[in-house]
Amino acid sequence: MENINDMPENNISECNMMNEIKEEPLVFEYLIKKYIKKDRVQAEFPLNFDEVKFVASGSSYNCARLGQKFFENIAKLKTSFEYSSEFNSNPDRLINKDVLYFFISQSGETYDTKCALNLVNKKGGHSFALVNNNNSYIFNNSEFKMDIESGVEKSIAATKSFTGGVLCLWLLALNAAQNKGIDVENHIKGVENIKTDTLDVINNTENIDKAACVLSKLKSFPLIGYSYNYVIAKEGALKIKETSYIDVNAYPTGEFLHGHTAILNENSVIVEIFHNSAGEFEQKTLDKIKKDYNPKIIAVSDIEAGTENSSYGKFSTGEEFLEVKFKKFDNEIITMLSSVIILQILALKIALKLNRNVDKPLGLNKVVGEN
């Protein structure tokens, strides 16, 4: 096992990004203790809405995509999502007062998201703000609101504000499910261990350094994942782009077969996010990718390679396969957040191997604007 603090490049302990990754378990513990009391989720999702539309940009958009899945899969609510800039591209759109328009922004000042909120407010729609700044325009001008409470984030790349937002959306979806009489006991079972479990991921995940070494030498590579893991792959790809300037793109595992696999003719490395809960469809898809293109595989996974539960373990051996392996957890949200943290650390390590300034990437700023 390797410890994240053992990395020699550029004195990792001085990076704001690494310090903020280390704070994530504390943020998770705080939110769980605040909002789960006696097996009930106290986060308040407003009643009388049967449809939610998420509007966000950047990492917040990836957060919204996970929230969409939480609300649809757990709370059985009709949901949709849209980039803030695209929402603004149709100023004549109808605003449905039976829909809750859900705005996510780490800063609470993201310009295109503010414009989208203003459009909804102007037309009398209902709004919900999820931000990491309770003294911000989006927070103060929304009808309903929730503070992510992850603390000030100094690094440009969102880490703790992203995962804190994901956890808040999960809690809100559970509350919405409770309001409809849906049992959420299985979802919260074991979540009280979230701080210890995610600290273990930060300190004891195998092969992150080896994976970073391989990937830092590439000009581009794909990330793939299925269902929740596809959205996690999108966020991981964005983190690597932001910090390392490598052209990384994410694809749904099944969709990757439809033309996108052609890139493996030039690039023989692929990063998979693959969990113990993987079904037969996902396993067969991964088998086909391996059979047709025989790429080198880096897998972010909680499965022991070569075991009966490991599809890729059957066809990946030796140098063709590298597993960034973390501990298997029974709780789904802990598994998701663990995968995100690993990709954040992987992005950080790739960037440091390339001597990038991870806290202030060239040409990037938080997207904010005037009120």
N, C-alpha and C positions, 0 to 999 in steps of 0.2 A: 504494500500500500504506500502511496505517496501522499505527503501533506502539501496543501497549496502553498504554505509558507516556506517550503523548501526550494522554491524556484529562484535561481540566481539572477535572472535578467533584470536589469534596471531597478533593482530594489523594489520588489512588488509591494512591500509594506507601505511605501509612500504613495501608492495609487489611491485616489479617492474611490475609483471604481471598485477596487478590491475591498476597501474598508466598507463600502456600502453593500457589497455582496455579503460580507460577514455579518452585517446588521439584519439581514433578511430573516433569519430564524427568530430574532427578538421581535420583529414586526409581526410575524405570524403568531407568536405566542400572545402578544398583546391583543390582537384582533380576535383571536379565538376566546380568550378569557373575557373580553368585553362583551362579545355578542352571543356566546353559547352559555346558557344557564340551565342547569337541570335538564339536559338533553333537549332543550328548546332553543331555536335560533331567534335572537331578539332583534337582529337587523331588520329595519322596518321598510318593507316594500309596499308602496301604496296600493290600497285595495281598488277594485272596480276597473282595473285595466286587464284586458285579455290579450293585448298585443303590445309588443315593445319594439321600437326601432332604435338601433344603436348608431350613433354618429360620432366619428373620431378620426384621428390622423396618426400616422407613424406607429410607434409602439402602442399607443392608446387604441389604435384600430385593431391591432392584434389582441389586445386585452378585450376589446369589444367582441371579437370573433369567438373567443373562449366563453365570454358571457352569454353570447347568443346560444351556444351549445348547452350551457348550464340551464338557461331558462327554457329552452325547448325540450331537452332530455329529462330534466329533473322536475321542473314546474309545469311542463306540458303547455306552455304559452306560445302563441304564434309570435315569431320574431323575424327581424330582418336587420341588415346592417349596410352602411354606406360610408364611403370616405367623406369627410367634412367638405372638402373642395368640390366633390361631385354633387353633394347635397345643395351647395350654393349655386351650382351651374344651372339650376332650374328655379329662378325666383318666383315663377308663377305656379309652382307646385301646390296642390291642395294639402292643407294640414288637417288631418283627421283628429277631432277632439276625443275620440275613443282610443287613440293610440298614445302611449307614453313615449316621448322622444328622449332618449337617454344619451347624454353628452359626457364623454370621458376625456380628460386632459390632466396630465400630471401637474402642470403649472397652474391650470385654471385660467390661463391667459392665451392659449393657442389661438392664433388669429382666425384661421378658417373655421375653427370650431365655434368661436365667439360669433362669427357671422351667421353660422347655421342656427345657433341658439336665438339670435336676434330675429331671424326669419320666422322661427316657430312662435316666439313671443309676440311678434307683430301681428300674427294671424290668430292669436288666441289659443295656441296649442299648449299641451301640458309637458313640462320638462323636468328631467332628473339630472343632477350633476354629480359625477363621481370624480373628485379631484384630490390632489395632494397639497392643496393650499386653500384653507378656509377663509382667507382674506383675498379672494380673487374675483374677477369679473364673472366667470362662469358660475362659481359657487353662489355669489351674491344675487345673481339674476335668474336663478332657476327656482322653480316652484318646490321641488323636492331635492334633497341633497344628502351626500354622504362624504365625509372626509376620510381619505385613505390612511392618513396618520402615519406615514412612513418616515417623517422627518425630512429635513432639507437634503436635497440631492445635488452635490457639487459637480459630479461627473456629467458630461453631456449625455452619454449613453444611459438610458433609463434602466435601472436594475431593481432596487427595492420598491420604487414607486410602481413599477410594472407588476411585480409579483404581489405586492400589497393590494393593487387594484384587482388582480385576478381573484385573490382570496375574498375581497369584499363582494365581488359579483357572485361568487359561489355562495356566500352567506345570504345575499339578497335572494338568489334563486331558491335556496332552501326555505327561506321565510315565505316566499311566494307559494311554494309547494305546500307548506304547512297551512297557509290560508285556504288552500283548496282541499284540505283534508288528506293530503298525500303524506305517507310515512317516510321520514327522512333519517330514521335511526341508523340504517346501514351506511349512509353517507358520512355521518359524524362519528361513527365508531372508530376509536383509536386516534382521533384528531388531536386529543389532548397531548399527544407525544410529538407534536409537530416541530417544536423547537429542537428537541434532542435528535429527532430523525433527520432534519435538514442540516443540522450541524455535522452529523455523521457524513452526509453527502459531501459537504464542503471539504472535510478533512480526510476522508477515506475512499474517495472514488478512484478506481484504478485507471491508469493509462491515459490520463488527460494530457500529460506532458508529451507522451509519444505521439498522440493524435495531433497535437498542436505542431509538433515538429514536421510531420508529414504534410499537413495542410498549409503550413506557412510557405512551403516551396511551390505551391500551385497558384496559377493565375485565376482559376475559377474551379468551382466544384458544386454539385447539387446536394441539397438536403431533402430527404423524403420522410413522410410520416403519414399515418392513417388516422382519420377522425381528429380527436384532440391533438394528436401528435403532429398533424399537418400544420395546425396553427402554431404550435410550439416551434416547429421547424421554420416557419415564416419569421417568428421573432428571433430565433437563433441566427438566421441568415441576415437579418437586419443588423443585429449586434456585430457580426463579423464584418459586414460591409462598413458600418460606421467607424469601427476601431482599426481595421486592418486595410481597408480599401480594396479588398479582394472581391471579385464579382461572384457572389454566392446567391443562388436562387433556390427557393423551396417549391416542392411539388407534392400533391397528394400521391400516396404510394400507388394507387390504382391508376390514376390519371397519367402518371409518369410513363406508363406503357404506350400511351397514345401519341407517339411521335417524339416525345421528349427524350426517350432512351437513346436517340441518335447521337446525343452529345457524348455518350460513353464511347463512341468510336474514336474520339479525340482525347477524352479525359477518362482515365481508368479508375478513378477514385470516386466513391459515393458514400455519403454519410446517411445512415438510417437511424431513426428514432423508433425503437421497437420494444414493447413492453410485454410482460407476462400475460396480459389480458388479450393479446393478439388472437384473432380468430382465423379460421381456415382460409378465408378469402385473402387476408393480408399475407399469410404464410405462402400461399400458392403464388401470389404476385411477386414476392421476394424471390421465390424459387425460379420463376421464369426470368426475372432480370438477371439473376446469376447464371442461369443456363445459356441465355442468349448473348450476354456480353462479358461474363466472367470478370467483373470489376473488382478492384481491391475495395474492401468494405470496412468502414469504421462505423461501429454500431454503438449508439448510446442506449444502454439496455440494463434491465434488472434481471436478465436471464443468464444463467451460466451457459456459455457456448458449449455445444456438444451434448447437452442433456436432451432428454426426450421432449422437453417443452420448447426446444430451440430449433426452429426451422432453419435459420441460417447456419447453426452449428453443424448441420448435416452436410452442408456444401462448402463451408469456409474453413480452411485450415492453413496453418503456417503463416507466411507473410501476406497472404491474400486477405487475412482477417485480423482486425484489431478491435477489441471490445472495451469501450469506456464503460465500465460496469459499476453500478451502484447497488446498494442493498435493496432487496425486495420489500415493499411495504404493502400491507393489506388495504390501506386507505387510498382511494383514487386521487384525491386532491393533493396528498403528500407526494405521490408518485409524479403527478404533473409538475408540481412546483420544483421537485428535485431535478427533473429533466431540464427545466428552464435554467436553474442555477448552474447545472453542468455546462450548458451551452454558453452562459454568460462567462464562466471561468475559461472555457475553451476559447472564446473570442478574445478575452483578455490575454491569454497566453500566446495566441497566434500574433496578436498585435505587438506584444513585448519582444517576441522573437524577431519581428520586423522593425524593431526600434521605433514604433509609433507612439505618439503621445495619446494614451488611451482616454485621458480625462478631457482633452481638448482637441479632438480630431480636426484636421484641416478643413476649413470651409463650412463647418457645422456649428449651429447655435440652436438653442431652444427656440421654437417657433412661437414668438409672442408679438404683440402689436399694441397700438394705442386703443384705449377704450372708445 
